[in-house]
Amino acid sequence: MKYEKHVIKEGSRAHVIYWDSNGSHCTCKACEINKPSGGSHMKSIILHEHEIKQLSETGEVTVARPLKWQPLDALPMPNSKNPNMETWVTLETRDPKPTGKIIHCRFCKLGEIRWVKETWKINSYMEGESVNFQYKADGSMRDENDTAGKPENGIAYENWYENITMRSSDYLQNIKAEMDEYGVYTWENGKSPLPWHSASTMPQWASRFNVECTSVKVEQIDGVWSWITAHKKVG
């Protein structure tokens, strides 16, 4: 397939037909942004604020996510030599005869490394330069070049950068944010008026952690069957 770069807005560095928070999709299959990179793609995992704090303080975190369908019981896959497997057997009914199904952890695999998504916002930005991120879990700030998923030069990052700075400027204008004498929006470091973004929207270049899955189990927590996965910080 021949891939083409879309530029439909005067002065735009990247196409603006359609973009998502990761700047990685376009409705046109032939768009350059959809061109396979040829390399492997690390998957992500969303962590809540208390999980981020645990990971920051100890270097490890335990994650619990309820099973979509609650079984009567759950056991590791029979004949498995490793009790920390991501494949389990659930008991769905007992009468008139026991029935069940095999389930696989959709959050991670044992030994898999994933980059972490968390609630974030733009702390500051300079058009044409760089972005500084802030993280809600602990309020810390980090420049994009210091994150675990350092940005790479490419259309995905350019597209995201152009849109996030444009949206930020529009937001600041709408709320009538304070400007200095040169017409530049200004605020105290760490007190950005820009809104928080949900963890699901975080691009990889904003991530500050990579984690390796060290254990996968199914257990009951307060009567709710859940995937219990353990992770350690890597990189």
ChimeraX commands (.cxc) that place a marker at each C-alpha (Angstrom):
marker #1 position 0.00,0.00,0.00 radius 0.5
marker #1 position 1.19,3.50,-0.81 radius 0.5
marker #1 position 0.95,5.76,2.22 radius 0.5
marker #1 position 0.40,9.51,1.94 radius 0.5
marker #1 position 0.73,12.33,4.43 radius 0.5
marker #1 position -2.46,14.30,4.88 radius 0.5
marker #1 position -2.23,18.08,5.16 radius 0.5
marker #1 position -5.64,19.70,4.77 radius 0.5
marker #1 position -5.22,22.76,6.98 radius 0.5
marker #1 position -2.98,25.61,5.92 radius 0.5
marker #1 position 0.10,25.77,8.12 radius 0.5
marker #1 position -0.56,22.35,9.64 radius 0.5
marker #1 position 2.45,20.09,10.13 radius 0.5
marker #1 position 0.32,16.94,10.21 radius 0.5
marker #1 position -3.05,15.84,8.93 radius 0.5
marker #1 position -6.15,16.95,10.80 radius 0.5
marker #1 position -8.78,14.67,9.24 radius 0.5
marker #1 position -9.17,12.68,12.44 radius 0.5
marker #1 position -6.96,12.05,15.43 radius 0.5
marker #1 position -7.17,10.29,18.78 radius 0.5
marker #1 position -5.37,11.03,22.04 radius 0.5
marker #1 position -2.40,8.94,20.99 radius 0.5
marker #1 position -2.25,10.55,17.56 radius 0.5
marker #1 position -2.14,7.08,16.06 radius 0.5
marker #1 position -5.20,6.66,13.87 radius 0.5
marker #1 position -6.76,8.16,10.80 radius 0.5
marker #1 position -10.01,7.23,9.08 radius 0.5
marker #1 position -8.06,6.83,5.83 radius 0.5
marker #1 position -6.14,3.53,5.71 radius 0.5
marker #1 position -3.60,5.02,3.30 radius 0.5
marker #1 position -2.63,7.79,5.71 radius 0.5
marker #1 position 1.05,7.79,6.68 radius 0.5
marker #1 position 0.03,7.77,10.34 radius 0.5
marker #1 position -1.33,4.23,9.86 radius 0.5
marker #1 position 1.85,2.93,8.24 radius 0.5
marker #1 position 3.26,-0.04,10.21 radius 0.5
marker #1 position 6.50,0.83,11.95 radius 0.5
marker #1 position 7.94,-2.64,11.49 radius 0.5
marker #1 position 8.86,-2.89,15.16 radius 0.5
marker #1 position 7.21,-4.40,18.20 radius 0.5
marker #1 position 4.60,-2.38,20.09 radius 0.5
marker #1 position 4.60,-2.42,23.88 radius 0.5
marker #1 position 1.09,-2.60,25.32 radius 0.5
marker #1 position -0.16,-0.37,28.12 radius 0.5
marker #1 position -1.78,-0.92,31.50 radius 0.5
marker #1 position -3.97,1.60,33.33 radius 0.5
marker #1 position -3.20,2.12,37.03 radius 0.5
marker #1 position -5.34,4.03,39.53 radius 0.5
marker #1 position -3.95,6.76,41.76 radius 0.5
marker #1 position -3.41,4.53,44.84 radius 0.5
marker #1 position -1.66,1.97,42.64 radius 0.5
marker #1 position 0.63,4.64,41.21 radius 0.5
marker #1 position 1.54,5.73,44.75 radius 0.5
marker #1 position 2.34,2.13,45.72 radius 0.5
marker #1 position 4.51,1.69,42.64 radius 0.5
marker #1 position 6.33,4.98,43.27 radius 0.5
marker #1 position 7.04,4.17,46.92 radius 0.5
marker #1 position 7.93,0.47,46.70 radius 0.5
marker #1 position 8.77,-0.22,43.06 radius 0.5
marker #1 position 6.05,-2.86,43.04 radius 0.5
marker #1 position 2.27,-2.84,42.75 radius 0.5
marker #1 position -0.60,-5.30,43.08 radius 0.5
marker #1 position -3.52,-4.71,40.72 radius 0.5
marker #1 position -7.03,-6.11,41.19 radius 0.5
marker #1 position -9.62,-6.04,38.41 radius 0.5
marker #1 position -13.02,-7.84,38.73 radius 0.5
marker #1 position -13.86,-10.62,36.29 radius 0.5
marker #1 position -16.47,-9.49,33.79 radius 0.5
marker #1 position -18.62,-12.54,34.56 radius 0.5
marker #1 position -18.62,-13.79,38.15 radius 0.5
marker #1 position -18.13,-17.60,38.35 radius 0.5
marker #1 position -18.99,-19.96,41.19 radius 0.5
marker #1 position -15.35,-20.94,41.54 radius 0.5
marker #1 position -12.03,-20.57,39.75 radius 0.5
marker #1 position -8.94,-22.78,39.56 radius 0.5
marker #1 position -5.58,-22.65,37.76 radius 0.5
marker #1 position -5.45,-24.54,34.47 radius 0.5
marker #1 position -5.16,-28.28,35.29 radius 0.5
marker #1 position -1.70,-29.87,34.90 radius 0.5
marker #1 position -0.05,-26.46,35.01 radius 0.5
marker #1 position 3.35,-26.52,36.72 radius 0.5
marker #1 position 3.22,-22.78,37.34 radius 0.5
marker #1 position 0.54,-21.53,39.78 radius 0.5
marker #1 position 1.00,-17.96,38.51 radius 0.5
marker #1 position -0.45,-18.61,35.08 radius 0.5
marker #1 position -2.73,-16.24,33.22 radius 0.5
marker #1 position -4.99,-19.14,32.14 radius 0.5
marker #1 position -7.64,-20.32,34.59 radius 0.5
marker #1 position -10.74,-22.53,34.59 radius 0.5
marker #1 position -14.00,-21.16,36.01 radius 0.5
marker #1 position -17.00,-23.09,37.31 radius 0.5
marker #1 position -20.16,-21.58,35.83 radius 0.5
marker #1 position -22.86,-24.04,36.96 radius 0.5
marker #1 position -23.08,-27.01,39.33 radius 0.5
marker #1 position -26.45,-28.52,38.35 radius 0.5
marker #1 position -27.51,-30.61,36.56 radius 0.5
marker #1 position -23.81,-31.09,35.80 radius 0.5
marker #1 position -20.76,-28.92,36.37 radius 0.5
marker #1 position -19.91,-26.62,33.47 radius 0.5
marker #1 position -17.16,-24.06,33.09 radius 0.5
marker #1 position -14.86,-22.29,30.69 radius 0.5
marker #1 position -11.24,-21.34,30.23 radius 0.5
marker #1 position -10.40,-17.69,30.83 radius 0.5
marker #1 position -7.26,-15.71,30.05 radius 0.5
marker #1 position -6.09,-12.53,31.76 radius 0.5
marker #1 position -6.69,-9.67,29.35 radius 0.5
marker #1 position -4.63,-7.20,31.36 radius 0.5
marker #1 position -1.21,-8.79,31.03 radius 0.5
marker #1 position 0.79,-11.98,30.62 radius 0.5
marker #1 position 3.36,-13.34,33.02 radius 0.5
marker #1 position 6.74,-11.74,32.26 radius 0.5
marker #1 position 5.21,-9.13,29.93 radius 0.5
marker #1 position 6.44,-5.54,30.15 radius 0.5
marker #1 position 3.88,-2.76,29.72 radius 0.5
marker #1 position 3.99,1.02,29.92 radius 0.5
marker #1 position 1.79,2.64,32.55 radius 0.5
marker #1 position -1.13,4.96,31.90 radius 0.5
marker #1 position -2.33,7.29,34.66 radius 0.5
marker #1 position -4.36,10.49,35.11 radius 0.5
marker #1 position -2.36,13.38,33.65 radius 0.5
marker #1 position -2.45,16.96,32.44 radius 0.5
marker #1 position -0.30,19.51,30.66 radius 0.5
marker #1 position 1.65,21.51,33.24 radius 0.5
marker #1 position 3.25,23.81,30.69 radius 0.5
marker #1 position 4.11,23.95,27.01 radius 0.5
marker #1 position 5.99,26.09,24.57 radius 0.5
marker #1 position 4.69,26.01,21.02 radius 0.5
marker #1 position 7.35,24.56,18.75 radius 0.5
marker #1 position 9.39,23.29,21.70 radius 0.5
marker #1 position 8.41,20.81,24.43 radius 0.5
marker #1 position 5.65,19.76,26.83 radius 0.5
marker #1 position 5.86,19.35,30.60 radius 0.5
marker #1 position 3.47,16.82,32.13 radius 0.5
marker #1 position 1.91,16.68,35.61 radius 0.5
marker #1 position 0.56,13.52,37.27 radius 0.5
marker #1 position -2.47,13.56,39.53 radius 0.5
marker #1 position -1.41,10.68,41.78 radius 0.5
marker #1 position 1.37,12.65,43.45 radius 0.5
marker #1 position 1.38,16.03,41.71 radius 0.5
marker #1 position 4.86,15.48,40.32 radius 0.5
marker #1 position 5.95,17.03,37.04 radius 0.5
marker #1 position 8.19,15.74,34.29 radius 0.5
marker #1 position 9.44,16.96,30.94 radius 0.5
marker #1 position 8.57,14.78,27.96 radius 0.5
marker #1 position 12.26,13.94,27.42 radius 0.5
marker #1 position 12.48,12.44,30.93 radius 0.5
marker #1 position 9.54,10.06,30.60 radius 0.5
marker #1 position 9.73,6.27,30.21 radius 0.5
marker #1 position 8.22,6.48,26.73 radius 0.5
marker #1 position 10.46,9.19,25.31 radius 0.5
marker #1 position 8.91,10.76,22.18 radius 0.5
marker #1 position 10.27,9.71,18.83 radius 0.5
marker #1 position 10.40,11.99,15.83 radius 0.5
marker #1 position 7.49,10.97,13.66 radius 0.5
marker #1 position 4.06,11.88,12.42 radius 0.5
marker #1 position 2.26,10.33,15.43 radius 0.5
marker #1 position 4.04,12.62,17.88 radius 0.5
marker #1 position 3.84,15.67,15.62 radius 0.5
marker #1 position 0.12,15.16,15.17 radius 0.5
marker #1 position -0.48,14.77,18.90 radius 0.5
marker #1 position 1.74,17.74,19.79 radius 0.5
marker #1 position 0.05,20.07,17.33 radius 0.5
marker #1 position -3.42,19.15,18.52 radius 0.5
marker #1 position -2.72,19.20,22.27 radius 0.5
marker #1 position -1.12,22.65,22.09 radius 0.5
marker #1 position -3.93,23.96,19.90 radius 0.5
marker #1 position -6.59,22.58,22.26 radius 0.5
marker #1 position -4.73,23.94,25.30 radius 0.5
marker #1 position -4.56,27.42,23.79 radius 0.5
marker #1 position -8.28,27.30,22.95 radius 0.5
marker #1 position -9.12,26.16,26.49 radius 0.5
marker #1 position -7.05,28.94,28.08 radius 0.5
marker #1 position -8.71,31.50,25.84 radius 0.5
marker #1 position -12.19,30.22,26.74 radius 0.5
marker #1 position -11.57,30.43,30.50 radius 0.5
marker #1 position -9.87,33.83,30.07 radius 0.5
marker #1 position -6.66,32.66,31.72 radius 0.5
marker #1 position -4.19,35.27,32.95 radius 0.5
marker #1 position -1.67,36.67,30.47 radius 0.5
marker #1 position 1.56,38.51,31.04 radius 0.5
marker #1 position 2.49,41.83,29.42 radius 0.5
marker #1 position 3.66,40.01,26.29 radius 0.5
marker #1 position 0.34,38.19,25.78 radius 0.5
marker #1 position 1.66,34.86,27.00 radius 0.5
marker #1 position -0.45,32.69,29.32 radius 0.5
marker #1 position 1.31,32.35,32.63 radius 0.5
marker #1 position 0.78,30.54,35.93 radius 0.5
marker #1 position 2.75,29.25,38.90 radius 0.5
marker #1 position 4.63,26.04,38.18 radius 0.5
marker #1 position 2.53,23.03,39.19 radius 0.5
marker #1 position -0.72,25.00,39.20 radius 0.5
marker #1 position -1.74,24.68,35.58 radius 0.5
marker #1 position -5.36,25.74,34.88 radius 0.5
marker #1 position -5.53,23.15,32.10 radius 0.5
marker #1 position -7.87,20.18,32.75 radius 0.5
marker #1 position -6.92,16.69,33.92 radius 0.5
marker #1 position -7.11,13.92,31.33 radius 0.5
marker #1 position -8.22,10.37,32.06 radius 0.5
marker #1 position -5.55,7.68,32.12 radius 0.5
marker #1 position -7.00,6.05,29.00 radius 0.5
marker #1 position -6.01,9.11,26.93 radius 0.5
marker #1 position -2.34,9.18,27.95 radius 0.5
marker #1 position 0.11,8.88,25.03 radius 0.5
marker #1 position 3.14,6.68,25.56 radius 0.5
marker #1 position 5.57,9.60,25.52 radius 0.5
marker #1 position 3.86,10.95,28.67 radius 0.5
marker #1 position 4.33,7.70,30.60 radius 0.5
marker #1 position 6.84,7.70,33.45 radius 0.5
marker #1 position 6.81,3.96,34.31 radius 0.5
marker #1 position 7.32,0.61,32.64 radius 0.5
marker #1 position 6.29,-2.47,34.66 radius 0.5
marker #1 position 6.89,-6.20,34.33 radius 0.5
marker #1 position 4.14,-8.66,35.31 radius 0.5
marker #1 position 5.47,-11.09,37.96 radius 0.5
marker #1 position 2.29,-12.90,38.99 radius 0.5
marker #1 position -1.19,-13.61,37.63 radius 0.5
marker #1 position -3.90,-15.15,39.79 radius 0.5
marker #1 position -7.67,-15.25,40.22 radius 0.5
marker #1 position -8.88,-14.67,43.77 radius 0.5
marker #1 position -11.94,-13.46,45.64 radius 0.5
marker #1 position -11.87,-9.99,47.18 radius 0.5
marker #1 position -14.85,-9.29,49.42 radius 0.5
marker #1 position -16.76,-11.99,47.56 radius 0.5
marker #1 position -15.87,-10.67,44.09 radius 0.5
marker #1 position -13.74,-12.86,41.79 radius 0.5
marker #1 position -10.93,-10.76,40.39 radius 0.5
marker #1 position -7.72,-10.94,38.42 radius 0.5
marker #1 position -4.86,-10.23,40.83 radius 0.5
marker #1 position -1.69,-9.26,39.02 radius 0.5
marker #1 position 1.63,-8.23,40.54 radius 0.5
marker #1 position 4.09,-5.92,38.77 radius 0.5
marker #1 position 7.54,-4.51,39.38 radius 0.5
marker #1 position 9.02,-1.33,37.96 radius 0.5
marker #1 position 11.60,-1.84,35.25 radius 0.5
marker #1 position 13.76,0.40,33.12 radius 0.5
marker link #1:1,2 radius 0.2
marker link #1:2,3 radius 0.2
marker link #1:3,4 radius 0.2
marker link #1:4,5 radius 0.2
marker link #1:5,6 radius 0.2
marker link #1:6,7 radius 0.2
marker link #1:7,8 radius 0.2
marker link #1:8,9 radius 0.2
marker link #1:9,10 radius 0.2
marker link #1:10,11 radius 0.2
marker link #1:11,12 radius 0.2
marker link #1:12,13 radius 0.2
marker link #1:13,14 radius 0.2
marker link #1:14,15 radius 0.2
marker link #1:15,16 radius 0.2
marker link #1:16,17 radius 0.2
marker link #1:17,18 radius 0.2
marker link #1:18,19 radius 0.2
marker link #1:19,20 radius 0.2
marker link #1:20,21 radius 0.2
marker link #1:21,22 radius 0.2
marker link #1:22,23 radius 0.2
marker link #1:23,24 radius 0.2
marker link #1:24,25 radius 0.2
marker link #1:25,26 radius 0.2
marker link #1:26,27 radius 0.2
marker link #1:27,28 radius 0.2
marker link #1:28,29 radius 0.2
marker link #1:29,30 radius 0.2
marker link #1:30,31 radius 0.2
marker link #1:31,32 radius 0.2
marker link #1:32,33 radius 0.2
marker link #1:33,34 radius 0.2
marker link #1:34,35 radius 0.2
marker link #1:35,36 radius 0.2
marker link #1:36,37 radius 0.2
marker link #1:37,38 radius 0.2
marker link #1:38,39 radius 0.2
marker link #1:39,40 radius 0.2
marker link #1:40,41 radius 0.2
marker link #1:41,42 radius 0.2
marker link #1:42,43 radius 0.2
marker link #1:43,44 radius 0.2
marker link #1:44,45 radius 0.2
marker link #1:45,46 radius 0.2
marker link #1:46,47 radius 0.2
marker link #1:47,48 radius 0.2
marker link #1:48,49 radius 0.2
marker link #1:49,50 radius 0.2
marker link #1:50,51 radius 0.2
marker link #1:51,52 radius 0.2
marker link #1:52,53 radius 0.2
marker link #1:53,54 radius 0.2
marker link #1:54,55 radius 0.2
marker link #1:55,56 radius 0.2
marker link #1:56,57 radius 0.2
marker link #1:57,58 radius 0.2
marker link #1:58,59 radius 0.2
marker link #1:59,60 radius 0.2
marker link #1:60,61 radius 0.2
marker link #1:61,62 radius 0.2
marker link #1:62,63 radius 0.2
marker link #1:63,64 radius 0.2
marker link #1:64,65 radius 0.2
marker link #1:65,66 radius 0.2
marker link #1:66,67 radius 0.2
marker link #1:67,68 radius 0.2
marker link #1:68,69 radius 0.2
marker link #1:69,70 radius 0.2
marker link #1:70,71 radius 0.2
marker link #1:71,72 radius 0.2
marker link #1:72,73 radius 0.2
marker link #1:73,74 radius 0.2
marker link #1:74,75 radius 0.2
marker link #1:75,76 radius 0.2
marker link #1:76,77 radius 0.2
marker link #1:77,78 radius 0.2
marker link #1:78,79 radius 0.2
marker link #1:79,80 radius 0.2
marker link #1:80,81 radius 0.2
marker link #1:81,82 radius 0.2
marker link #1:82,83 radius 0.2
marker link #1:83,84 radius 0.2
marker link #1:84,85 radius 0.2
marker link #1:85,86 radius 0.2
marker link #1:86,87 radius 0.2
marker link #1:87,88 radius 0.2
marker link #1:88,89 radius 0.2
marker link #1:89,90 radius 0.2
marker link #1:90,91 radius 0.2
marker link #1:91,92 radius 0.2
marker link #1:92,93 radius 0.2
marker link #1:93,94 radius 0.2
marker link #1:94,95 radius 0.2
marker link #1:95,96 radius 0.2
marker link #1:96,97 radius 0.2
marker link #1:97,98 radius 0.2
marker link #1:98,99 radius 0.2
marker link #1:99,100 radius 0.2
marker link #1:100,101 radius 0.2
marker link #1:101,102 radius 0.2
marker link #1:102,103 radius 0.2
marker link #1:103,104 radius 0.2
marker link #1:104,105 radius 0.2
marker link #1:105,106 radius 0.2
marker link #1:106,107 radius 0.2
marker link #1:107,108 radius 0.2
marker link #1:108,109 radius 0.2
marker link #1:109,110 radius 0.2
marker link #1:110,111 radius 0.2
marker link #1:111,112 radius 0.2
marker link #1:112,113 radius 0.2
marker link #1:113,114 radius 0.2
marker link #1:114,115 radius 0.2
marker link #1:115,116 radius 0.2
marker link #1:116,117 radius 0.2
marker link #1:117,118 radius 0.2
marker link #1:118,119 radius 0.2
marker link #1:119,120 radius 0.2
marker link #1:120,121 radius 0.2
marker link #1:121,122 radius 0.2
marker link #1:122,123 radius 0.2
marker link #1:123,124 radius 0.2
marker link #1:124,125 radius 0.2
marker link #1:125,126 radius 0.2
marker link #1:126,127 radius 0.2
marker link #1:127,128 radius 0.2
marker link #1:128,129 radius 0.2
marker link #1:129,130 radius 0.2
marker link #1:130,131 radius 0.2
marker link #1:131,132 radius 0.2
marker link #1:132,133 radius 0.2
marker link #1:133,134 radius 0.2
marker link #1:134,135 radius 0.2
marker link #1:135,136 radius 0.2
marker link #1:136,137 radius 0.2
marker link #1:137,138 radius 0.2
marker link #1:138,139 radius 0.2
marker link #1:139,140 radius 0.2
marker link #1:140,141 radius 0.2
marker link #1:141,142 radius 0.2
marker link #1:142,143 radius 0.2
marker link #1:143,144 radius 0.2
marker link #1:144,145 radius 0.2
marker link #1:145,146 radius 0.2
marker link #1:146,147 radius 0.2
marker link #1:147,148 radius 0.2
marker link #1:148,149 radius 0.2
marker link #1:149,150 radius 0.2
marker link #1:150,151 radius 0.2
marker link #1:151,152 radius 0.2
marker link #1:152,153 radius 0.2
marker link #1:153,154 radius 0.2
marker link #1:154,155 radius 0.2
marker link #1:155,156 radius 0.2
marker link #1:156,157 radius 0.2
marker link #1:157,158 radius 0.2
marker link #1:158,159 radius 0.2
marker link #1:159,160 radius 0.2
marker link #1:160,161 radius 0.2
marker link #1:161,162 radius 0.2
marker link #1:162,163 radius 0.2
marker link #1:163,164 radius 0.2
marker link #1:164,165 radius 0.2
marker link #1:165,166 radius 0.2
marker link #1:166,167 radius 0.2
marker link #1:167,168 radius 0.2
marker link #1:168,169 radius 0.2
marker link #1:169,170 radius 0.2
marker link #1:170,171 radius 0.2
marker link #1:171,172 radius 0.2
marker link #1:172,173 radius 0.2
marker link #1:173,174 radius 0.2
marker link #1:174,175 radius 0.2
marker link #1:175,176 radius 0.2
marker link #1:176,177 radius 0.2
marker link #1:177,178 radius 0.2
marker link #1:178,179 radius 0.2
marker link #1:179,180 radius 0.2
marker link #1:180,181 radius 0.2
marker link #1:181,182 radius 0.2
marker link #1:182,183 radius 0.2
marker link #1:183,184 radius 0.2
marker link #1:184,185 radius 0.2
marker link #1:185,186 radius 0.2
marker link #1:186,187 radius 0.2
marker link #1:187,188 radius 0.2
marker link #1:188,189 radius 0.2
marker link #1:189,190 radius 0.2
marker link #1:190,191 radius 0.2
marker link #1:191,192 radius 0.2
marker link #1:192,193 radius 0.2
marker link #1:193,194 radius 0.2
marker link #1:194,195 radius 0.2
marker link #1:195,196 radius 0.2
marker link #1:196,197 radius 0.2
marker link #1:197,198 radius 0.2
marker link #1:198,199 radius 0.2
marker link #1:199,200 radius 0.2
marker link #1:200,201 radius 0.2
marker link #1:201,202 radius 0.2
marker link #1:202,203 radius 0.2
marker link #1:203,204 radius 0.2
marker link #1:204,205 radius 0.2
marker link #1:205,206 radius 0.2
marker link #1:206,207 radius 0.2
marker link #1:207,208 radius 0.2
marker link #1:208,209 radius 0.2
marker link #1:209,210 radius 0.2
marker link #1:210,211 radius 0.2
marker link #1:211,212 radius 0.2
marker link #1:212,213 radius 0.2
marker link #1:213,214 radius 0.2
marker link #1:214,215 radius 0.2
marker link #1:215,216 radius 0.2
marker link #1:216,217 radius 0.2
marker link #1:217,218 radius 0.2
marker link #1:218,219 radius 0.2
marker link #1:219,220 radius 0.2
marker link #1:220,221 radius 0.2
marker link #1:221,222 radius 0.2
marker link #1:222,223 radius 0.2
marker link #1:223,224 radius 0.2
marker link #1:224,225 radius 0.2
marker link #1:225,226 radius 0.2
marker link #1:226,227 radius 0.2
marker link #1:227,228 radius 0.2
marker link #1:228,229 radius 0.2
marker link #1:229,230 radius 0.2
marker link #1:230,231 radius 0.2
marker link #1:231,232 radius 0.2
marker link #1:232,233 radius 0.2
marker link #1:233,234 radius 0.2
marker link #1:234,235 radius 0.2
view
